[in-house]
């Protein structure tokens, strides 16, 4: 039991040491930022040859990590310098919360609209099937009966 706990502790320490390593922090942070050259790429993956912005921004990121700034401080400094568009994902505060909620709300509204439309169509078909044919022209009644016989559709 104690050896299992010791092994789990050793594994946890190894993973936590790797997470604080500057290279892994650099990789994590450059994937949370966008390149500002207008390419709409993640900063660490900007594939423009000779991109005028990515090299400088990556150097700023390295300098922030070397200065022992926290991840939030580094992100805040980028937002202060380049604006909120530099963040790869919107924040979960204030109006940016709409960017997280809107897709789900639109999906729910579309599903509700589809359900209501299908129900309306099915009710309309039932009403049409139950239409009173006693006041109908005999020739029209005969055509409808023939259509029902040939198609096997009792709902017309």
C-alpha positions in Angstrom: 0.0 0.0 0.0 2.8 2.4 1.0 4.8 1.6 -2.1 1.8 2.3 -4.3 1.3 5.6 -2.7 5.0 6.4 -3.1 4.9 5.4 -6.7 1.9 7.7 -7.4 3.6 10.5 -5.6 6.7 10.1 -7.7 4.7 10.0 -10.9 2.8 13.2 -9.8 6.1 15.0 -9.0 7.6 14.0 -12.4 4.5 15.3 -14.3 4.4 18.5 -12.2 8.1 19.2 -12.8 7.6 18.8 -16.6 4.7 21.2 -16.5 6.8 24.0 -15.0 9.6 23.5 -17.5 10.1 26.7 -19.6 9.8 24.8 -22.9 6.4 23.2 -22.1 5.2 26.6 -20.7 6.3 28.3 -24.0 4.5 25.6 -26.0 1.4 25.9 -24.0 1.3 29.7 -24.1 2.1 30.1 -27.8 -0.9 27.9 -28.5 -3.1 30.1 -26.4 -2.2 33.2 -28.5 -2.9 34.2 -32.1 -0.4 35.7 -34.5 -1.2 39.4 -35.2 -0.1 39.4 -38.8 -3.7 38.6 -39.9 -3.2 35.0 -40.9 -5.6 33.7 -38.3 -3.1 31.1 -37.1 -2.0 30.2 -33.6 1.1 32.1 -32.8 3.2 28.9 -32.4 2.0 27.6 -35.8 2.1 30.7 -38.0 3.4 29.3 -41.2 4.2 32.5 -43.1 7.7 32.6 -44.5 9.2 35.7 -43.1 6.1 36.6 -41.0 6.7 40.2 -39.8 5.0 39.6 -36.4 5.5 36.0 -35.1 9.2 36.2 -34.4 8.9 39.3 -32.3 5.9 38.0 -30.4 7.6 34.7 -29.7 10.6 36.6 -28.4 8.3 38.6 -26.1 6.8 35.3 -24.9 10.2 33.9 -24.2 11.2 37.1 -22.4 8.1 36.8 -20.2 8.8 33.2 -19.3 12.5 34.1 -18.6 11.4 36.9 -16.3 9.4 34.4 -14.2 6.0 36.0 -15.1 2.9 33.9 -14.4 0.9 32.7 -17.4 -1.8 35.2 -16.6 0.6 38.1 -16.5 2.1 37.1 -19.9 -1.4 36.8 -21.4 -2.4 40.1 -19.9 0.6 41.9 -21.3 -0.2 40.5 -24.8 -3.8 41.7 -24.4 -2.7 45.1 -23.3 -0.3 45.5 -26.2 -2.3 43.8 -29.1 -5.9 43.8 -27.8 -8.2 40.9 -26.9 -7.9 39.5 -30.5 -4.5 38.1 -29.6 -6.2 35.4 -27.4 -6.9 32.1 -29.2 -10.0 31.6 -27.2 -12.4 34.2 -25.7 -12.3 34.7 -22.0 -15.2 33.4 -19.8 -16.0 36.8 -18.4 -18.3 39.7 -19.4 -19.5 39.9 -23.0 -17.0 37.3 -24.2 -19.1 34.7 -22.4 -21.6 35.1 -25.3 -19.0 33.4 -27.6 -19.3 30.3 -25.5 -23.0 30.3 -25.0 -24.3 31.4 -28.5 -23.4 28.3 -30.4 -25.3 26.1 -28.0 -28.3 28.5 -27.8 -28.5 28.6 -31.6 -28.4 24.8 -31.8 -31.1 24.5 -29.2 -33.3 27.0 -31.0 -32.8 25.2 -34.3 -33.7 21.9 -32.7 -36.8 23.4 -31.1 -37.8 24.9 -34.4 -37.3 21.6 -36.3 -39.4 19.7 -33.7 -42.2 22.3 -33.9 -42.1 22.3 -37.8 -42.3 18.5 -38.0 -45.2 18.4 -35.5 -47.0 21.0 -37.5 -46.5 19.0 -40.7 -47.7 15.7 -39.1 -50.8 17.4 -37.6 -51.5 18.9 -41.0 -51.3 15.5 -42.7 -53.6 14.0 -40.0 -56.2 16.8 -40.6 -56.0 16.3 -44.3 -56.5 12.6 -43.9 -59.6 13.1 -41.8 -61.1 15.7 -44.2 -64.8 15.2 -44.8 -65.3 13.7 -48.2 -69.1 13.5 -48.1 -69.5 17.0 -49.6 -66.9 16.4 -52.2 -67.7 16.0 -55.9 -68.2 12.3 -56.7 -65.7 12.4 -59.5 -63.1 13.9 -57.1 -63.9 11.3 -54.5 -63.4 8.5 -57.0 -60.0 10.0 -58.1 -58.9 10.1 -54.4 -60.1 6.6 -53.8 -58.2 5.4 -56.9 -55.0 7.2 -55.7 -55.3 5.5 -52.3 -55.8 2.1 -53.9 -52.8 2.5 -56.3 -50.4 4.0 -53.8 -51.5 2.4 -50.6 -51.6 5.8 -49.0 -54.5 6.2 -46.6 -53.4 9.8 -45.7 -54.2 11.5 -49.0 
